[in-house]
């Protein structure tokens, strides 16, 4: 059996989830490749998609909010979307790639490749497709895809997916897949341990807001280490390194964010579906930072409703929530207990087991 995991570069969570799935299949001796859908279509398609996504997250996410709301409205009309039409254009290149590499199963952690594969299935191509939702909400246009199975984040979301037209029997409520290696910690960071530690992952925040937040926390919590992960944001990394405070630890891109989560008392993060799941998998008290209007609001609402996180909509709330959560050990404990009930650590393995038991040729 040979599997292709397809994602694309509109936000890192889709790709990260795809790689976790790839890793878990390989760990179990199954041939599995990961590919960026836009790499298959060509460099111009990839460059254009990344530019559109980055533009949409600017101006406090107002463009993303507008696009998402328009998508929700369009999705309710039942009319085939332009998004589907655009992805339909890539079906021939994708089918050639699938045939050339002899894949038996496609797993899509992003809407766009799922749409392209759906077009091929409608044309009678014998292709098995599993969708994987990476947010705690049915995003617009998922209903235009026709998967054989659909991995969703939690059982309580089943009815939402059914209302969008998916049959209940194809919905697999394993949770958002995170590789089983993620929560196996080596404890080799050598971070100081004489104080509690607050970890901040920047996500899509610009360096201006992030810098203000970090300085505010350092002033408000003088006896706590603040570890700021900047990712590939070099401007943010440079700005934070200008802050002269012994309690601040700044990191750029890291490939062991799980180690930093494990070493932290609480984690502050944007409410992306995958990142939030990673924190939940690590069983760490969490504060969600200023959701971008759209799907981040839904993610944050799901986590807050289920007692998995606190949501902060501005820097003042970040300060207050961080201080209160650090002081309230019982609340930390309840949050972790709720995560253990709702966030499945073995979602990736459960997907592998399901495929082996139900779809193996």
C-alpha positions as CSV (number, residue, x, y, z in Angstrom):
1,X,0.0,0.0,0.0
2,X,1.2,3.5,-0.9
3,X,-0.3,6.7,0.5
4,X,0.0,10.3,-0.5
5,X,-0.7,13.0,2.0
6,X,-1.6,16.3,0.4
7,X,-1.6,19.7,1.9
8,X,-0.7,23.3,0.8
9,X,1.0,26.3,2.2
10,X,-1.8,28.5,3.4
11,X,-0.9,28.5,7.1
12,X,1.5,26.1,8.7
13,X,-1.0,23.9,10.5
14,X,-2.2,22.1,7.5
15,X,1.3,21.1,6.5
16,X,2.3,20.2,10.0
17,X,-0.7,17.9,10.4
18,X,0.1,16.3,7.0
19,X,3.7,15.6,8.1
20,X,2.5,14.1,11.4
21,X,0.3,11.7,9.4
22,X,3.1,10.9,7.1
23,X,5.4,10.2,10.0
24,X,2.9,7.9,11.7
25,X,2.4,5.8,8.6
26,X,6.1,5.5,8.0
27,X,6.6,4.6,11.7
28,X,4.3,1.6,11.1
29,X,6.1,0.5,8.0
30,X,3.7,1.9,5.4
31,X,4.9,3.7,2.3
32,X,3.7,7.3,2.6
33,X,4.8,10.5,1.0
34,X,3.9,14.1,1.7
35,X,3.4,16.7,-1.0
36,X,2.4,20.3,-1.2
37,X,-0.4,20.4,-3.7
38,X,0.9,23.7,-5.2
39,X,4.3,22.2,-5.7
40,X,2.6,19.6,-8.0
41,X,0.7,22.4,-9.9
42,X,3.9,24.5,-10.3
43,X,5.9,27.3,-8.6
44,X,3.6,30.1,-9.8
45,X,0.6,28.5,-8.1
46,X,2.5,28.1,-4.8
47,X,3.9,31.6,-4.8
48,X,0.5,33.1,-5.6
49,X,-1.3,31.1,-2.8
50,X,1.3,32.1,-0.2
51,X,1.1,35.7,-1.1
52,X,-2.7,35.7,-0.8
53,X,-2.6,34.0,2.6
54,X,0.0,36.4,4.0
55,X,-1.9,39.4,2.8
56,X,-5.1,38.1,4.4
57,X,-3.5,38.0,7.8
58,X,-2.4,41.6,7.8
59,X,-4.4,44.5,9.3
60,X,-5.4,42.4,12.4
61,X,-6.8,39.8,10.1
62,X,-9.6,42.1,8.7
63,X,-9.1,40.8,5.1
64,X,-9.2,37.2,6.4
65,X,-12.4,38.0,8.3
66,X,-14.0,39.4,5.2
67,X,-13.0,36.4,3.1
68,X,-14.1,33.9,5.7
69,X,-17.5,35.6,6.1
70,X,-18.0,35.7,2.4
71,X,-17.1,32.1,2.2
72,X,-19.7,31.2,4.9
73,X,-22.4,33.1,3.1
74,X,-21.5,31.5,-0.3
75,X,-21.4,28.1,1.3
76,X,-25.0,28.5,2.4
77,X,-26.2,29.1,-1.1
78,X,-25.5,25.6,-2.3
79,X,-24.0,27.0,-5.5
80,X,-20.7,25.5,-6.6
81,X,-18.0,27.9,-5.4
82,X,-15.3,29.6,-7.5
83,X,-12.8,27.9,-5.1
84,X,-13.9,24.5,-6.4
85,X,-13.7,25.7,-10.0
86,X,-10.1,27.0,-9.5
87,X,-9.0,23.7,-7.9
88,X,-10.7,21.7,-10.6
89,X,-8.2,23.3,-13.0
90,X,-5.3,21.4,-11.3
91,X,-7.0,17.9,-11.6
92,X,-5.0,16.7,-14.6
93,X,-1.6,17.5,-13.2
94,X,-2.6,15.9,-9.9
95,X,-3.9,12.8,-11.5
96,X,-0.7,12.3,-13.5
97,X,1.3,12.7,-10.3
98,X,-0.9,10.1,-8.6
99,X,-0.7,7.6,-11.5
100,X,3.0,8.1,-11.9
101,X,3.7,7.3,-8.3
102,X,1.1,4.5,-7.9
103,X,-0.7,5.9,-4.9
104,X,-3.6,3.8,-3.4
105,X,-4.9,6.3,-1.0
106,X,-5.0,10.1,-0.8
107,X,-5.2,11.9,2.6
108,X,-5.9,15.6,2.3
109,X,-5.2,17.9,5.3
110,X,-6.3,20.9,3.3
111,X,-9.5,21.8,1.4
112,X,-7.9,22.6,-1.9
113,X,-6.3,19.2,-2.8
114,X,-9.5,17.6,-1.4
115,X,-11.5,19.5,-4.0
116,X,-9.2,18.5,-6.8
117,X,-9.3,14.8,-5.8
118,X,-13.1,15.1,-5.6
119,X,-13.2,16.3,-9.2
120,X,-11.3,13.2,-10.2
121,X,-13.6,10.9,-8.2
122,X,-16.7,12.5,-10.0
123,X,-15.1,11.7,-13.3
124,X,-15.0,8.0,-12.3
125,X,-11.3,7.8,-11.3
126,X,-10.8,5.0,-8.8
127,X,-9.2,7.0,-6.0
128,X,-9.8,6.7,-2.2
129,X,-9.8,9.9,-0.3
130,X,-9.7,10.7,3.4
131,X,-10.2,14.4,4.4
132,X,-8.7,15.6,7.7
133,X,-10.1,18.7,9.3
134,X,-7.5,20.8,11.1
135,X,-9.9,23.2,12.8
136,X,-12.7,22.8,15.4
137,X,-15.3,23.9,12.9
138,X,-16.7,23.0,9.5
139,X,-14.9,25.6,7.3
140,X,-16.7,26.9,4.2
141,X,-16.7,24.6,1.1
142,X,-15.7,21.4,2.8
143,X,-19.2,20.2,1.8
144,X,-18.1,20.4,-1.9
145,X,-15.7,17.5,-1.3
146,X,-16.7,13.8,-1.5
147,X,-14.3,11.9,0.7
148,X,-14.6,8.2,1.5
149,X,-14.0,9.1,5.1
150,X,-13.5,12.4,7.1
151,X,-11.3,12.7,10.2
152,X,-12.9,15.3,12.5
153,X,-11.6,16.9,15.7
154,X,-14.2,15.7,18.1
155,X,-17.4,13.7,18.4
156,X,-19.4,16.8,19.5
157,X,-18.8,18.3,16.0
158,X,-20.4,15.4,14.1
159,X,-23.8,17.0,13.8
160,X,-22.2,20.2,12.3
161,X,-20.6,18.0,9.6
162,X,-23.9,16.1,9.1
163,X,-25.7,19.4,8.5
164,X,-23.2,20.2,5.8
165,X,-24.2,17.0,4.0
166,X,-21.7,14.4,5.2
167,X,-23.0,11.0,6.2
168,X,-22.4,10.2,9.8
169,X,-20.9,6.8,9.1
170,X,-17.9,8.3,7.2
171,X,-17.1,10.7,10.1
172,X,-14.1,9.5,12.1
173,X,-13.9,11.4,15.4
174,X,-10.2,10.6,16.1
175,X,-9.2,14.2,16.7
176,X,-6.7,16.2,14.8
177,X,-3.7,13.9,14.1
178,X,-0.4,14.7,16.0
179,X,2.4,12.1,15.7
180,X,2.9,9.9,18.7
181,X,6.5,11.1,18.8
182,X,5.4,14.6,19.6
183,X,4.7,14.0,23.3
184,X,7.8,11.9,23.9
185,X,10.2,14.3,25.5
186,X,14.0,14.2,25.8
187,X,14.3,17.1,28.3
188,X,17.5,18.5,26.7
189,X,16.7,22.2,26.5
190,X,18.7,23.3,29.6
191,X,16.3,26.1,30.3
192,X,16.5,27.6,33.9
193,X,14.1,26.0,36.4
194,X,14.3,28.3,39.3
195,X,11.1,30.2,38.2
196,X,7.9,29.3,36.5
197,X,8.0,29.6,32.7
198,X,5.5,31.2,30.3
199,X,5.9,30.1,26.7
200,X,4.6,32.3,23.9
201,X,4.4,31.1,20.3
202,X,3.9,34.0,17.9
203,X,1.9,32.4,15.2
204,X,0.8,35.1,12.6
205,X,1.2,38.1,15.0
206,X,3.2,41.0,13.7
207,X,6.3,42.0,15.7
208,X,4.7,45.2,17.0
209,X,1.9,43.6,19.0
210,X,4.1,40.7,20.1
211,X,6.8,43.1,21.4
212,X,4.2,45.0,23.4
213,X,2.8,41.8,24.8
214,X,6.2,40.4,25.8
215,X,7.3,43.7,27.5
216,X,4.0,43.9,29.3
217,X,4.3,40.4,30.7
218,X,7.8,40.9,31.8
219,X,6.8,44.0,33.7
220,X,3.7,42.4,35.2
221,X,5.3,39.1,36.1
222,X,8.8,40.0,37.4
223,X,9.4,36.5,38.9
224,X,8.5,34.5,35.8
225,X,10.6,33.5,32.7
226,X,9.0,34.4,29.4
227,X,10.1,32.2,26.5
228,X,9.2,33.7,23.1
229,X,9.3,31.6,20.0
230,X,9.4,33.8,16.8
231,X,9.4,31.1,14.1
232,X,10.6,32.4,10.8
233,X,9.7,36.0,11.7
234,X,13.2,37.5,11.7
235,X,12.0,41.0,12.3
236,X,10.2,39.9,15.5
237,X,13.3,38.0,16.6
238,X,15.5,41.1,16.1
239,X,13.0,43.3,18.0
240,X,12.7,41.0,21.0
241,X,16.4,40.6,21.3
242,X,16.6,44.3,21.8
243,X,14.8,43.9,25.1
244,X,17.2,43.9,28.0
245,X,15.7,41.6,30.6
246,X,17.2,38.5,32.2
247,X,13.8,36.9,32.4
248,X,13.3,36.9,28.6
249,X,14.5,34.0,26.5
250,X,14.1,34.5,22.7
251,X,14.2,31.7,20.1
252,X,13.7,31.8,16.3
253,X,12.5,28.8,14.4
254,X,12.7,25.6,16.5
255,X,12.0,22.0,15.4
256,X,11.3,20.9,19.0
257,X,8.4,23.1,20.1
258,X,7.2,20.1,22.1
259,X,10.2,20.3,24.3
260,X,9.5,23.9,25.1
261,X,5.9,23.2,25.8
262,X,6.9,20.4,28.2
263,X,9.2,22.8,30.0
264,X,6.6,25.5,30.4
265,X,4.1,26.1,33.2
266,X,1.5,27.5,30.8
267,X,1.5,28.2,27.0
268,X,0.2,31.3,25.2
269,X,-0.6,30.7,21.6
270,X,-2.8,31.8,18.7
271,X,-5.9,29.6,18.4
272,X,-4.9,27.7,15.3
273,X,-6.4,24.2,15.2
274,X,-3.2,22.3,15.0
275,X,-1.2,24.4,17.4
276,X,-4.0,24.3,20.0
277,X,-4.1,20.5,19.6
278,X,-0.4,20.2,20.1
279,X,-0.7,22.1,23.4
280,X,-3.6,19.9,24.4
281,X,-1.7,16.7,23.5
282,X,1.1,18.0,25.8
283,X,-1.5,18.5,28.6
284,X,-0.5,22.1,29.3
285,X,-2.6,24.9,30.6
286,X,-3.3,27.3,27.7
287,X,-4.2,30.9,27.0
288,X,-5.4,31.7,23.5
289,X,-4.2,35.0,22.1
290,X,-6.4,37.5,20.1
291,X,-8.1,35.2,17.6
292,X,-8.1,36.4,14.0
293,X,-11.9,36.7,13.1
294,X,-13.0,33.6,11.3
295,X,-12.0,30.1,12.1
296,X,-9.7,31.1,14.9
297,X,-12.8,32.4,16.8
298,X,-14.4,29.0,16.4
299,X,-11.3,27.2,17.6
300,X,-11.0,29.5,20.6
301,X,-14.7,29.1,21.4
302,X,-14.5,25.3,21.3
303,X,-11.5,25.3,23.7
304,X,-13.0,27.8,26.1
305,X,-16.4,26.1,26.1
306,X,-14.8,22.8,27.0
307,X,-12.5,24.3,29.7
308,X,-9.4,23.7,27.7
309,X,-8.1,27.2,27.6
310,X,-8.7,30.9,28.5
311,X,-9.2,33.3,25.6
312,X,-7.6,36.8,25.7
313,X,-8.9,39.4,23.2
314,X,-6.4,42.1,24.0
315,X,-3.1,42.6,25.7
316,X,-4.6,43.7,29.0
317,X,-6.6,40.4,29.1
318,X,-3.4,38.5,28.3
319,X,-1.7,40.0,31.3
320,X,-4.6,39.4,33.7
321,X,-5.3,35.9,32.5
322,X,-1.7,34.9,32.6
323,X,-1.2,36.1,36.1
324,X,-4.5,34.5,37.4
325,X,-3.8,31.2,35.7
326,X,-0.3,31.0,37.1
327,X,-1.6,31.6,40.6
328,X,-4.6,29.2,40.3
329,X,-3.1,25.7,40.4
330,X,-6.5,24.1,40.7
331,X,-7.6,25.7,37.5
332,X,-4.5,24.5,35.8
333,X,-5.2,21.0,37.0
334,X,-8.8,21.1,35.7
335,X,-7.7,22.4,32.3
336,X,-5.3,19.5,31.9
337,X,-7.9,17.0,33.1
338,X,-10.3,18.4,30.4
339,X,-7.6,18.1,27.8
340,X,-7.1,14.5,28.7
341,X,-10.8,13.8,28.1
342,X,-11.2,15.7,24.9
343,X,-7.8,15.9,23.1
344,X,-6.9,12.4,21.8
345,X,-3.1,11.8,22.0
346,X,-3.3,8.8,19.6
347,X,-5.3,10.4,16.8
348,X,-2.6,9.8,14.2
349,X,-2.2,6.2,15.3
350,X,-5.9,5.7,15.3
351,X,-6.0,6.9,11.6
352,X,-3.2,4.5,10.7
353,X,-5.0,1.6,12.4
354,X,-8.2,2.4,10.6
355,X,-6.6,2.5,7.2
356,X,-4.8,-0.8,7.8
357,X,-8.0,-2.5,9.0
358,X,-10.4,-1.0,6.4
359,X,-8.7,0.3,3.3
360,X,-5.6,-1.9,2.7
361,X,-5.7,-3.4,-0.8
